[in-house]
């Protein structure tokens, strides 16, 4: 029994299954993003401490903050 055997032949049912899968994936991605935003300040503080950077504040360069955000966003891809 292959993976295709468990799929219905009805196109309407397949479309409904695909929509449900997409909705579940988008909800999971939104939840993960919300969790990252909750711990973001702690991650930045830890990163700044590890790099001996000054704490975040008005003097913290905006481009450095953006680079940190991009680096943390790419972290799952780099770690596999």
C-alpha positions in Angstrom: 0.0 0.0 0.0 1.6 3.2 -1.2 1.1 6.8 0.1 -1.2 7.5 -2.8 -3.6 4.7 -1.8 -4.8 6.7 1.2 -5.9 9.7 -0.9 -9.4 9.9 -2.2 -10.0 10.0 -6.0 -12.6 12.9 -5.6 -11.0 16.2 -6.6 -13.3 18.2 -4.3 -12.3 16.1 -1.3 -8.6 16.4 -2.2 -9.0 20.2 -2.4 -10.7 20.2 1.0 -7.9 18.1 2.5 -5.3 20.5 1.0 -7.1 23.6 2.4 -7.2 22.0 5.8 -3.5 21.1 5.7 -2.6 24.6 4.7 -4.7 26.1 7.4 -3.1 23.9 10.0 0.4 24.7 8.8 -0.3 28.4 8.8 -1.7 28.2 12.3 1.3 26.3 13.5 3.6 28.9 11.8 1.7 31.8 13.4 2.0 30.1 16.8 5.7 29.5 16.4 6.2 33.2 15.4 4.2 34.3 18.4 6.4 32.1 20.7 9.6 33.7 19.1 8.2 37.2 19.8 7.6 36.3 23.4 11.2 35.2 24.0 12.8 37.7 21.6 13.9 40.2 24.3 15.8 37.5 26.2 17.4 36.2 23.0 18.7 39.7 22.2 20.0 40.2 25.7 21.8 36.9 25.6 23.3 37.6 22.2 24.4 41.1 23.3 26.0 39.7 26.4 27.8 37.0 24.5 29.2 39.5 22.0 29.9 42.1 24.7 27.6 44.6 23.1 25.9 47.3 25.0 22.3 46.6 26.0 19.5 47.6 23.7 18.4 51.2 24.0 18.0 54.4 22.0 21.7 54.3 21.2 21.5 50.8 19.8 22.0 51.0 16.0 18.8 50.1 14.1 20.7 48.2 11.4 22.4 46.0 14.1 19.0 45.2 15.5 17.8 44.2 12.1 20.8 42.1 11.5 20.2 40.3 14.8 16.6 39.7 13.8 17.6 38.2 10.4 20.3 36.1 12.1 17.7 34.6 14.5 15.2 34.1 11.7 17.8 32.1 9.8 19.0 30.1 12.8 16.6 27.1 12.2 17.8 26.8 8.6 21.5 26.9 9.7 21.0 24.3 12.5 19.0 22.0 10.3 
